[in-house]
Amino acid sequence: MHKGHRVPEANGPACPFAKPPDRRCVRADGKTPPDCPTVNDPEAAAHSLAVYKSEEFRGMARIASLVERAGYEKGTGGMHAVRPRIVELVDFARRMRYTKLGLIFCIGLRKEAAITRKILETNGFEVVSAVCKVGALPKAELGLTPEDQLHPKGPESMCNPVMQAEIANKAGVHLNILLGLCVGHDSLVLAHLDAPATVLAVKDRLMGHNPLAALSTYESYYAWLQKPMFEDE
């Protein structure tokens, strides 16, 4: 993207109405910016509703909302979150009557993957797992030089999200769980999976796999993100 170029964001983060209750997408009497797709694209809204009412997706959409509601309890001062994502994941899979789950994980999070597998199996699921380095394909096959690799003194296996997806597909899993995949590798695996997928955690090497930490400190420690990070090539 060129410097200074900004893509218009319809009803996105650039919406001038910061409080959700003020927005038309949240309340029928809410306000709308000129580019609000809730008002400007009723055909898309109607199409999405038809998808949610279809036999294929009605149950998933309904159960996702039920799991969302179960994540909160009314207490002093309003609603309180009461469940971590791993609990919501188990609840969603249980309500969807899934029995076989794919666990597609990064080798750097093998400890967390082992714990995840234990939790899933404890709750009655069959788990098919695939680590990122499966297949032991050398990075040199991608045209990467030793200088492009982390360990240039010896053969280095590439991450293999396509094979991870193939393992899950061949096993006939009902739902895939992504744990700690790199940027781009997650895109590749999502492009090749047959069954639906959800993300338990993403890779962020610096932030302990919490990428929102950089966004939360955008106006303080990470204020340098307010300027372009890379020069155009």
C-alpha positions as CSV (number, residue, x, y, z in Angstrom):
1,M,0.0,0.0,0.0
2,H,1.3,3.4,-0.9
3,K,2.0,6.1,1.7
4,G,-1.0,8.1,2.6
5,H,-3.4,5.8,0.8
6,R,-6.5,5.0,2.9
7,V,-9.2,2.6,2.0
8,P,-12.7,3.6,3.0
9,E,-14.1,1.4,5.8
10,A,-17.8,1.0,5.5
11,N,-19.3,0.9,9.0
12,G,-16.0,-0.4,10.3
13,P,-13.6,1.0,12.9
14,A,-13.8,4.5,11.2
15,C,-17.6,4.8,12.0
16,P,-17.9,8.1,13.8
17,F,-20.4,6.7,16.4
18,A,-18.1,5.2,18.9
19,K,-20.7,3.8,21.4
20,P,-22.2,0.6,20.0
21,P,-25.8,1.6,21.1
22,D,-25.5,4.7,18.9
23,R,-25.0,2.6,15.8
24,R,-27.7,1.6,13.4
25,C,-26.0,-1.8,13.1
26,V,-26.7,-2.4,16.8
27,R,-30.1,-0.7,17.3
28,A,-32.9,0.0,14.8
29,D,-33.1,3.7,15.9
30,G,-29.3,4.1,15.7
31,K,-27.3,6.6,13.7
32,T,-25.6,5.9,10.4
33,P,-22.6,7.4,8.6
34,P,-23.0,8.0,4.8
35,D,-21.3,4.8,3.9
36,C,-23.2,2.5,6.3
37,P,-23.8,-0.8,4.6
38,T,-26.6,-1.7,7.0
39,V,-28.7,0.9,5.3
40,N,-27.0,1.1,1.9
41,D,-26.9,-2.6,1.1
42,P,-30.1,-4.2,2.2
43,E,-29.7,-6.9,-0.5
44,A,-26.6,-8.2,1.3
45,A,-28.4,-8.2,4.6
46,A,-31.3,-10.2,3.1
47,H,-28.8,-12.6,1.5
48,S,-27.0,-13.2,4.8
49,L,-30.3,-13.9,6.5
50,A,-31.2,-16.4,3.9
51,V,-27.8,-18.2,4.5
52,Y,-28.5,-18.3,8.3
53,K,-31.9,-19.8,7.7
54,S,-30.5,-22.5,5.3
55,E,-30.3,-26.1,6.4
56,E,-26.5,-26.0,6.2
57,F,-25.8,-23.0,8.4
58,R,-28.9,-22.4,10.6
59,G,-27.8,-24.6,13.4
60,M,-24.3,-23.2,13.5
61,A,-25.4,-19.6,13.6
62,R,-28.0,-20.3,16.3
63,I,-25.6,-22.3,18.5
64,A,-22.8,-19.7,18.1
65,S,-25.2,-17.1,19.6
66,L,-26.2,-19.5,22.4
67,V,-22.5,-20.1,23.3
68,E,-22.0,-16.3,23.2
69,R,-24.8,-15.8,25.6
70,A,-23.5,-18.5,28.0
71,G,-20.3,-16.6,28.2
72,Y,-21.9,-13.9,30.3
73,E,-23.8,-13.6,33.6
74,K,-25.7,-10.7,35.0
75,G,-24.0,-9.3,38.1
76,T,-23.4,-6.1,40.0
77,G,-22.9,-3.3,37.5
78,G,-24.0,-5.3,34.4
79,M,-22.8,-8.3,32.4
80,H,-19.7,-10.2,33.4
81,A,-17.7,-12.6,31.3
82,V,-17.5,-16.0,32.9
83,R,-15.8,-18.5,30.5
84,P,-12.5,-18.6,28.7
85,R,-12.4,-19.4,25.0
86,I,-11.4,-23.1,25.5
87,V,-14.6,-23.6,27.4
88,E,-16.6,-21.9,24.7
89,L,-14.9,-24.1,22.1
90,V,-15.9,-27.3,23.9
91,D,-19.4,-26.1,24.4
92,F,-19.8,-25.1,20.7
93,A,-18.5,-28.5,19.5
94,R,-20.7,-30.3,22.0
95,R,-23.8,-28.4,21.0
96,M,-23.0,-29.0,17.3
97,R,-22.7,-32.7,18.0
98,Y,-19.3,-32.9,16.6
99,T,-17.3,-35.9,17.7
100,K,-14.0,-35.7,15.8
101,L,-11.9,-32.5,16.0
102,G,-8.8,-31.5,14.1
103,L,-6.0,-29.9,16.1
104,I,-3.7,-28.0,13.7
105,F,-0.9,-26.5,15.7
106,C,2.6,-24.9,15.7
107,I,5.5,-26.9,17.0
108,G,6.4,-23.9,19.2
109,L,3.1,-24.4,21.1
110,R,3.4,-28.2,21.4
111,K,2.9,-28.0,25.2
112,E,-0.3,-25.9,24.8
113,A,-1.4,-28.3,22.1
114,A,-0.9,-31.3,24.4
115,I,-3.0,-29.6,27.1
116,T,-5.7,-28.7,24.5
117,R,-5.8,-32.3,23.4
118,K,-6.2,-33.5,26.9
119,I,-9.1,-31.1,27.5
120,L,-10.8,-32.1,24.3
121,E,-10.4,-35.9,25.0
122,T,-11.6,-35.4,28.6
123,N,-14.8,-34.0,27.2
124,G,-15.3,-37.0,24.9
125,F,-13.9,-35.8,21.6
126,E,-11.7,-37.8,19.2
127,V,-8.8,-35.6,18.3
128,V,-6.7,-35.7,15.1
129,S,-3.6,-33.5,15.4
130,A,-1.1,-32.3,12.9
131,V,2.1,-30.3,13.7
132,C,3.3,-27.6,11.4
133,K,6.6,-29.3,10.5
134,V,4.8,-32.5,9.3
135,G,6.3,-33.9,6.1
136,A,9.8,-32.6,6.8
137,L,9.9,-30.7,3.5
138,P,13.0,-28.5,3.2
139,K,12.6,-24.8,2.9
140,A,15.0,-24.8,0.0
141,E,12.1,-26.2,-2.1
142,L,10.5,-22.7,-1.8
143,G,13.6,-21.1,-3.3
144,L,14.8,-19.8,0.1
145,T,18.5,-19.4,0.5
146,P,20.4,-20.2,3.7
147,E,20.3,-16.5,4.6
148,D,16.5,-16.7,4.4
149,Q,16.3,-19.5,7.0
150,L,16.5,-19.5,10.7
151,H,19.1,-22.3,10.9
152,P,21.2,-21.9,7.7
153,K,23.9,-24.4,8.7
154,G,21.6,-27.4,8.1
155,P,18.5,-28.5,6.3
156,E,15.4,-26.7,7.7
157,S,11.9,-28.0,7.5
158,M,9.2,-25.6,6.2
159,C,5.9,-25.3,7.9
160,N,3.5,-27.4,5.9
161,P,-0.1,-26.1,6.4
162,V,-1.3,-27.8,3.2
163,M,-0.4,-31.2,4.6
164,Q,-1.8,-30.3,7.9
165,A,-5.1,-29.6,6.2
166,E,-4.9,-32.8,4.2
167,I,-4.4,-34.9,7.3
168,A,-7.6,-33.3,8.8
169,N,-9.5,-33.7,5.6
170,K,-8.6,-37.4,5.2
171,A,-9.6,-38.1,8.8
172,G,-13.0,-36.5,8.2
173,V,-12.9,-34.2,11.1
174,H,-16.1,-32.2,11.9
175,L,-14.3,-29.0,13.1
176,N,-10.7,-27.8,12.9
177,I,-9.0,-25.9,15.7
178,L,-6.0,-23.7,14.8
179,L,-3.4,-23.1,17.5
180,G,-0.5,-20.8,17.0
181,L,0.0,-20.8,13.3
182,C,2.2,-18.2,11.7
183,V,0.7,-15.4,9.6
184,G,0.3,-16.7,6.1
185,H,0.5,-20.4,7.2
186,D,-2.9,-19.9,8.8
187,S,-4.2,-18.5,5.5
188,L,-2.9,-21.5,3.6
189,V,-4.5,-24.0,5.9
190,L,-7.8,-22.3,5.9
191,A,-7.7,-22.3,2.1
192,H,-7.4,-26.1,2.0
193,L,-9.6,-27.3,4.9
194,D,-12.8,-29.1,4.0
195,A,-14.5,-28.8,7.4
196,P,-15.2,-25.5,9.3
197,A,-12.4,-24.1,11.4
198,T,-12.1,-22.0,14.5
199,V,-9.0,-20.3,16.1
200,L,-8.0,-21.0,19.7
201,A,-4.9,-18.8,19.6
202,V,-2.7,-17.0,17.0
203,K,1.0,-16.7,16.7
204,D,2.7,-13.6,18.1
205,R,6.3,-14.3,18.9
206,L,6.9,-11.1,20.7
207,M,3.7,-10.6,22.6
208,G,3.3,-14.1,24.1
209,H,0.7,-14.9,21.4
210,N,-1.4,-11.9,22.4
211,P,-1.3,-9.6,19.4
212,L,-3.8,-7.2,20.9
213,A,-1.2,-6.1,23.4
214,A,0.4,-4.0,20.6
215,L,-2.9,-2.5,19.7
216,S,-3.8,-1.7,23.3
217,T,-0.6,0.3,23.7
218,Y,-1.0,2.0,20.3
219,E,-1.0,5.5,21.9
220,S,1.9,4.7,24.3
221,Y,4.6,2.1,24.0
222,Y,3.7,1.2,20.4
223,A,3.0,4.7,19.2
224,W,5.5,4.1,16.5
225,L,2.8,2.0,14.8
226,Q,1.1,5.3,13.9
227,K,3.7,5.7,11.1
228,P,4.2,3.5,8.0
229,M,6.4,0.5,8.9
230,F,7.8,-0.4,5.6
231,E,9.0,1.6,2.6
232,D,7.4,0.8,-0.8
233,E,9.7,-1.5,-2.8
